[in-house]
């Protein structure tokens, strides 16, 4: 495979021809996420609880076999046949380094990455290495393995030193691997909410100084080891804010924004449609994207733009899926016309955002059915994937109103949002992990393996309408005006 580089504002191969990276995130594999694979709470706490309840040997078996079944060479073959030429591989630092042994790197995590690179190299798929969970947490949310709501990475030099050290180790190992398209330094940064994100979205102010400092320091450290690979930089506030980023300081930088739009992750009955006062169609999707700070930054500085994440919530009734797929098709058409690179979220899950999903009657889904019902009732998957049952909604609203009545200046909607997340997606979710682990306590290793085999490609269900769009994604779609 050709080593990719950036020249003239484009990603090019060894002969200087433009290459457009278009594919999918392998979310939930080397960085667990609760709504993708069914468990509640954080990965770190789940691992701790499994060791306590299942014993070290069975817990290790469970976790290894989950990884084996969730993503393997058969999945890479499927992706290659579907026309995917890139995957983004989210990584949790805990697979490579223990908090009790900082700067000592564990071969088990690198072995998984090495194997994925071999498969992808064999089938001509580029890999973007994405540090999705960093020491000290780069934001307060579940997807960086965070139960505390604290985001201490940006204010602790120790965590930053470990972050740079891990990237130096990754660069040492993969500097000569052309299959690696680039290094995505940190997923969805949130620089200025160290003890929780509690303000309305519009009131958030990034700490541009520390973000620019970390990006420059990490890039310079990588460049001493690896002068070749593309380095991918994301904007602040979950990859949406770019105005305070310094101008590109390295010739091989690509910038990444994430583009989740409300109409794509909410229940809808039609498309195009008017949603919350806005008429959404392909023209609007293009207009919205062009107005993003990420697109504007890329245009100003003539650098390639990579939409690292976008996607659909498809857990709503199946008669709405066709409308969601049409939104996806318009997204892809817009990105392609504007020469953007993209990887959507996500490859495989239990039927929320995945291209593939476990079968509803699979052994895994049936085994954790009590847990799935409890998750739905309590709204522990951060509240945006499901509402609360009335028994939760009422008391939570009352508590929120009491807080707002006593603390001047609080926005009621924002207060409810973050109060409910802290209570249910934080505390309740980690407590609910006991119910998840309990479903496997009396199972033998053979039984656990049979249950986890539900994640095998051969047993998963493809959302074929989505697959058709992906397989056609090499086309240049007509403009919205035509």
N, C-alpha and C positions, 0 to 999 in steps of 0.2 A: 504494500500500500504506500502511496505517496505521502511524504511529510507535508502537511498542510501549513501554509504560511499566509500572511496578510500582505497584499500589495495593491496599491491604488484603491484602498478602501474596500477590497474584496478578499474573500478567502480563495486561495488558488492552490492547485496541485503542483507537482514538480515541473510541469511544462508551462506553468503560468495560466492554465485554463481555470475559469471560475468553478468552484465547487459549492453547492448549496446543501447544507446539512439539514436533513428533515427526517424526523423520527419520533421517538417516544422515550419517556422516562421509565426506568425500571424501579419505580417507587415501591417501598415496602420490602426490599430484599436486604441490602446491607445497611439499611436504616429503616427500622420497623415503623409503621404508622397504624394507629388503632383502627381507623375506618377502612383501611385497605385489607387488613388481614383478620379483623374481627375481635381482637383483644381490646380491652380498655386501657387507658392510662399510658404511661411512659415505658419505653423499652428497658431502660436501666432497672426500674423497679420490678418489671415483669421478670427479668432474668434473676434478680435477687430472690423474689418470691418463689420462683420455680426451683431454685437450688434448695430453698428451705423445705418446700412441700413435696417435691418429687425426688429429692436427693441429687447429689452432684452428677452422678453417672446418667440417670434418666433425663435430667434437665439438659445436659450437654447433648444427649442423643436427640431429644426433641428439637432443639435449636438447630443442630446440624442437618437433620433430615428435612426440617422446614426449608432451609436454604437450598438443599439438594432438589427438592420438588418444585419450589417456587420459580427457579430460573436455572436452566441448563442448556445444553447445546441444541436440544430440540426446539426450544424457544427462539434461539438465534436463527436456526434454519427457517422457522416460520416467519420471523421478521424479515429475513433476507428475501424470501419468496414473495413477501408482501411489498417489496420495493423500498423498505426502510434502509437508509444508508447511514444512520447515526442513532446511538442511544446515549442518553444522559444517565450516569450511574451515581445515584445519591449514596454517600458514604457517611457512616457514623464513626467519629474518631475512636469510639470505644472498641471497635473491631481491630484497631491497630495499636492502641496504647491504653494502659491501665492508669487510672487516677492514682493508684498506689505506687506506680513505677513510671513516673513521667520521663519522657525522652528514651524509654526502652520500648522498642517496637516489636509487636507480636507477629510472627510469621503466619498465623492462621488467617488473619484478615487479608494479608497480601497474597496468600495462596488463592483465595477466592477471586481477587481482582486479576491475578495472573491467569487463572483459568478462563475468566470471562474475556480477557483480551485475546487469548489463544482462539477461543471460539469465534469471536468477532473478526479477528484477522483472517481466519480460515474462510469466513463467509462474506468478507469485504464490507464490514460495517464499522464505521468509526465510533470511538467511545469518548465521551466527555466525562472526565473525572470530576465529580461535584462534591465538595465537602459540605454536607447537608447539616451535620451536627458537629459543633466545635466545642472545645473545652470552655467551660464557663457559660455556654449558651449565647448565641448571637442574637436571639430574640426570645420572647417569653412563651412561645407556642409549642404544641405537641411535636411538631415536625422537626424540632432540633432536640428531641428526647428530653423535654423540660416539663417537670411537674410543678416547679416553684413559682413560675411567672417572672422570675428574676432573669435578667440578661446581663451577666457580669463580665462577659468577654471584653467589652469595650473599655472597661474601667480597671482591669487587672493586668498588669504587665506579665505576670506568670502565665496566664492563659494565652496571651498573645505570643509569648515566647514558645509555648508548646505548639501553637498553631503554625508559626513559621517553621519550627523544627519538623513538624509532620510534613509540611509541603516540601521541605528540603529532602526529606526521606523519599517522598513520592517522586520528586524530580530525579533523584539518584537512580531510582529503580526503573523509571520509565522514560528517561531522556532520549533513549535510542529506539523507542517504540513508536513507529509512525502510525500505528492503529489508534493511538491516543490523539484525538483531534485537538484537545485542549484541556487546560486546568481551570475549572470553575472555582475560584478561590473560596467563596463563602455564599451559601444559599440564604436568600431573603434576610438581609441585615436589618437590624433595628438598633441604631446606635445610641439613641437618647431616651431609653425607657428602662433604666437599670433595675428598677424594683417593680415593674409592671406597666403595662400599656393601659392607661385609664382615661386619657383625654379623647375628645371627639377627633376623628381622623384629620379634619381640617386644621386642628390646632397643634398638631405634632410638628416639632422643629428638629431636624437632623443635627447631629454633631459632625459637621463636615470635616472639621480639623482632624479628629481621631480616625474617621473613615479613610480620608486621603493618606494619612500617615501609615495606617495598617496596610493599605493596598500598595503603596510605594515600597514600604519595607519588605513585604512579602515578595513582590515582584523582583526586587533587587536581589533578594536571597536566592530565589529560583534561578535567576539569570546567571549567577555565579556557577551554577551546576548545569543548567540546561538553557542554552541560548536560542533554542529552536522552536519550542512548542508555543502555541497560542495560549495566552492567559486571558481568562474571561472574568470581567468585572461586572458586578450587579449594582443597581442603584439602591438607595436607602428605602426604608419603609416597605419592606417586602418587594424590593426591586421595582419600585414605581417612581421614586424621586431621584432626579439626576442633576438638578440645576447647580448644586454646590460641588459636584465632582470636578477635580482639576482636569485640565485638558489632557489628552492622551500623552503619556510620558515614555512610552515604549512602542516601537514600531509594530509589535506583534500582539496588540491588545484588541480584544473583541468585547463588546458591551452587551449585557443581557438585561432585558426587562421581562416581567411576568404580566400576563394580560388576562386575568379572570374578570369577566364582566357579569353583572348581576343577572342578566336575562339568561345566561348560560348555566347558572348554578341554582336557579329558582324554578319552582313549578310553573309551567306555562301550558296553555291549551292550544296555541297556534303559533306560527311564525311565517312571515313577518307579523308583528303585533305591536300594539302600544302597551308599554310596561312601565309603571310608575311615571306616567306622563311623557315618556319618550317613545317615539316610533322607531322600532328596531327592524332594520333590514340590512342587506349587504352594504348599501351606501353608508348607513349609520355606523356599522362595524368598522368600515374603512376610515370614516371621519373620526371616530373615537380613537382609533389606533394612531392615526397621524398626529393627533393632538397630545399623545402621551409624551412625557418628558424624555423617555428613553429614545423614541423615534426622533424627536427634535434634537437630542444630543448627538445621535449618530449622524444625522444630516449635517449639523453644524461642523462636526469634526471629520466628516468623511471616513467613518469607521463602520465596519460591519455590525449589524444588529442581530442579536440572537434572542428569539422569544423562548426562553428556557422552559417556561410553563404556561399553559393555558388549558382549558378543559371544560367538561360538562358534568353536572350532577344529574345522573340518569337513574337515580333510585326511585323516582316518581313513576306512576303507572305507565305501563308499556306503550299505551296509545300516545304518549307524549314524546317517546324516544325519537320518532321520525322528525319532529320539529327540532329537537336538540341536535340531531345529526345535520340538519340543514344549517343550523348556526355554525357548527363545526366546519362544514363545507365552505361557508362564506368566510370564516376565519382563515382557513387554509388558502383560499383564493386570494384574499387580501395580502397575506404574508408573501405568497409566491409572486404576486404582481409587483410588490415593493422590494423584491430581492432580499427578503429576510430569511434567516435560518430559524428552524423551530423544532422543538420536541414537546409533544403534548403530555399532559398528566391524565392517566397513567396506564401502564401496560396491563396489570392484572390485579383484581381485587374481588370482593364479595358482591359486586353488583352496584357500586355507587358511581365510580368514575372510570372504571377499567374498560379497555378494549376487549379483554377477556375476563370472564368471571367464573367463580366456582359455581357448580350446579346447585340450585336451592335444595335439592334432595341428596346432596353429597354427604358422605360420612362426616366431613368436617362441619358443614353447616348444621347437620342434625345433632352432632355431639355438643356444639356450643349454643344450641337453640335457647336454653334458659338464659344464657348470658346475653345473647343478641336481643332478646325481649327486654331484659333489664336495661340494656344500653339505650334502647329506643324509648322506654318509659322515662328514664332519668335524663335523657338528652346529654349524655356524657361525652359524645364525640364533638365537643366544642360548640354545640348548640346550632351551628350553621347547617349541619347535615340533617337535623331533625328538631322539631319543636319539643315542648315539654307537655306532659300530660297535665290536665287541670289541677291535680293534686300538688303538682310542683309549681306550675305557673302562678296560681293564686298566691300562695305564701311568699314566693320569691318576689312577686310584684309588690306585696305589702311591705316586705322588709326593705326593698329598694326605695319605696316611697317614704318610709320612715327615715332612711339615711338622707335622702334628698331634702326632706323637710328640715333637717337639723344642720346641714352643711351648705351654706350659701354658695351659689355658682355652679353646682353640679347639674349637668344635663341629664334629665330623667332616662332617656333612651340609652345613652352611653353608660350610665351607672348600672342600669339593669343588665346590659350586655356583659359588662366585665364582672359584676357581682355573680351572675349566674355561671359564667365561665370559671371563675375562681372556685366556686362552691362545687359545681357539678363536673366540669371537665378537669378540674384539679383534684380536689379532695375525694369526691365520690368516685371518680374514675379509677384512681389508684386503689381505693378500698374494694372496688368491684373486681379487681384482678383476682381476688381470692376465689370468686365464683368461677372465673375462667379456668384457673389452675386446678380447681377441684374436679373438673370434668375429666382430668387426665390422671388423677392420683392412683386410681385402681386399674389403669390400663397398662398392659405389658408393652415392651418396646415394639413388638410385632404389631400390636393393635394401634399404637401411636403412629407407626410408619404407614399403616393402611389408611388411617384418618388423614394424615398430612399429604398423602398421595392425591387427595382431592385437588391440590394445586397443580398437578401435572397438566401440561398442555393438552394431552390426550383426553383429559376428563373435564376440561374447562369448556365453557360456551363462549363462542366468539360473537360479538355484536357485529353482524355481517354488514349492516349498513355503514357502520363506522369504517370497517375494513375496506369497503369499496371506495370510500373517499381517500383513504390513505394510499391505496394501490393506484389511484389516479392522480396522486399529488404532484407528479412530475409535470403535469400539464400547466400551461399558463392560462388561467381562467379569464373569461371575458371581463371587461371592466364593468363596474356597477352601472355606468351610464349607458352601456350598449344594449 
